[in-house]
Amino acid sequence: MTFQQSVITCFRKYFTFSGRASRSEYWWFVLFIVIAGILLSILDTILFATGMTPAELAEADEQVTHDSDGPLSSLFSLATFLPMLAAGWWRMHDTGRSGLYLFYPLIAMSGLSLFIWVFGGEALAAGDAAALFQGVFGVIVGIALFVIAISPFIVLFWLTRASDPDQNQYGPNPHEV
């Protein structure tokens, strides 16, 4: 699938979470999202910058940072959130997994947060964050932090796997369609 075909396909199936997407379809669409996001952020900075003028920047002794206040990249991110989620969902289907596997890092973080809130809330309320890392509780928190640290890489690994060669429970192989 080409770059243009991928972008058109992903926007055409805006609200569709069934089916499969080949690696090329998914990764071309990711590339489109990244490039468009960068270009719109630059355009936001040019059009909506509220920072210092170039003359003021030249005179400043301290490091000056600028955050974009523009709406273009934010609106683009909002408009492409569902198609990007759907494309990841299809990609997971193509590797034989449920699209819910995309949420694995979020589920791991939520589980750790709930665990700390239920079992370590008193220590945090008392201002003793070091108590979270002591004893068996500390071992569990350490293991959970390790799982949270590697979970995005696991999802990335799943997204890069080859397609199931035959039809799976989510539909026919996209290379054959």
C-alpha positions in Angstrom: 0.0 0.0 0.0 1.3 3.4 -0.9 1.5 6.5 1.4 -1.5 8.2 -0.3 -3.6 5.0 -0.3 -2.9 4.5 3.4 -4.0 8.0 4.4 -7.1 7.8 2.3 -8.0 4.4 3.6 -7.5 5.3 7.2 -9.7 8.5 6.9 -12.3 6.7 4.9 -12.8 4.1 7.7 -12.8 6.8 10.3 -15.1 5.1 12.8 -14.6 1.5 11.8 -12.9 -0.7 14.4 -13.3 -4.0 12.6 -11.0 -5.5 9.9 -7.3 -5.7 9.5 -4.5 -3.3 8.4 -1.2 -4.3 6.9 2.1 -3.0 8.3 2.5 -0.6 5.4 -1.0 0.8 5.8 -0.4 1.4 9.5 3.1 2.8 9.4 2.4 5.1 6.4 -0.5 6.5 8.3 1.7 7.0 11.4 4.3 8.8 9.3 1.6 11.1 7.9 0.4 11.9 11.4 3.9 12.7 12.6 4.8 14.8 9.6 1.5 16.7 9.6 1.8 17.3 13.4 5.3 18.7 13.1 4.3 21.0 10.2 1.2 22.2 12.0 3.2 22.9 15.1 5.7 25.0 13.1 2.7 26.8 11.5 1.2 27.4 14.9 4.4 28.9 16.1 4.7 31.2 13.1 1.0 32.3 13.2 0.2 32.3 16.9 3.5 33.0 18.6 3.2 35.2 21.7 6.9 35.1 22.6 9.6 37.6 22.3 10.5 39.5 19.2 13.8 38.6 17.4 15.4 41.8 18.8 14.4 40.8 22.4 15.7 37.3 21.8 19.1 38.6 20.7 19.4 40.7 23.9 18.3 38.0 26.3 21.0 36.5 28.4 18.9 33.6 29.7 17.7 30.6 27.7 14.3 31.4 26.3 11.7 28.7 25.5 8.5 29.1 23.6 5.4 27.0 23.8 3.1 27.1 20.9 -0.3 28.6 21.7 -1.8 27.9 18.3 -4.8 25.8 17.7 -3.9 24.1 14.5 -1.8 21.2 15.8 -4.3 20.7 18.7 -7.3 20.5 16.3 -5.4 18.1 14.0 -4.6 15.9 16.9 -8.2 15.9 18.0 -9.4 15.2 14.5 -7.0 12.3 13.9 -7.3 10.6 17.3 -10.0 8.2 16.3 -8.5 7.3 12.9 -5.1 6.7 14.6 -6.7 4.5 17.3 -8.7 2.6 14.6 -5.6 2.0 12.5 -3.8 0.6 15.6 -6.8 -1.5 16.3 -6.8 -3.0 12.8 -3.0 -3.5 13.0 -3.5 -5.6 16.2 -6.2 -7.5 14.4 -3.8 -8.2 11.6 -1.4 -9.9 14.0 -4.2 -12.0 15.5 -4.7 -9.9 18.7 -7.6 -7.9 20.0 -7.4 -4.2 19.6 -7.6 -3.9 23.3 -4.0 -4.8 23.5 -3.2 -1.2 22.5 -4.3 -0.2 26.0 -1.9 -2.5 27.8 0.4 0.3 29.0 -2.7 2.3 30.2 -4.1 -0.7 32.0 -0.7 -1.4 33.7 -0.5 2.3 34.9 -4.1 2.2 36.1 -3.5 -1.0 38.0 -0.4 0.4 39.7 -2.2 3.6 40.6 -5.1 1.7 42.1 -2.8 -0.6 44.0 -0.9 2.4 45.5 -4.1 4.3 46.3 -5.6 1.3 48.1 -2.6 0.0 49.9 -0.3 3.0 50.1 -2.6 5.9 50.4 -1.9 6.4 54.1 1.9 6.6 53.5 1.3 9.1 50.7 -1.1 11.1 52.8 1.5 11.2 55.6 4.1 12.5 53.1 6.2 9.3 53.3 6.7 8.3 49.7 9.7 6.2 50.6 7.4 3.8 52.4 6.1 2.7 49.0 9.4 1.0 48.3 9.9 -1.0 51.5 9.2 -4.6 52.1 6.8 -6.8 50.0 4.9 -3.7 49.0 8.1 -2.2 47.6 8.8 -5.4 45.6 5.3 -5.3 44.1 5.6 -1.6 43.2 9.1 -2.2 41.7 7.8 -5.1 39.5 4.8 -3.0 38.5 7.1 -0.1 37.5 9.2 -2.5 35.4 6.0 -3.7 33.7 4.9 -0.2 33.0 8.4 0.7 31.6 8.4 -2.2 29.1 4.7 -2.2 28.2 5.0 0.4 25.4 7.8 -1.5 23.9 5.7 -4.7 23.9 2.9 -2.9 22.1 5.4 -1.5 19.6 6.7 -5.0 19.1 3.2 -6.3 18.4 2.6 -3.5 15.9 5.7 -4.4 14.0 4.9 -8.1 13.6 4.1 -9.6 10.3 0.5 -10.2 9.2 -1.2 -13.5 9.9 -0.8 -15.2 6.5 -4.3 -16.5 6.3 -7.7 -15.3 7.3 -8.1 -14.9 11.1 -11.1 -14.2 13.3 -10.8 -10.5 12.3 -11.0 -11.0 8.6 -9.0 -11.9 5.5 -5.4 -11.1 5.0 -5.2 -7.4 3.8 -2.5 -8.4 1.2 -5.0 -10.8 -0.4 -7.9 -8.4 -0.5 
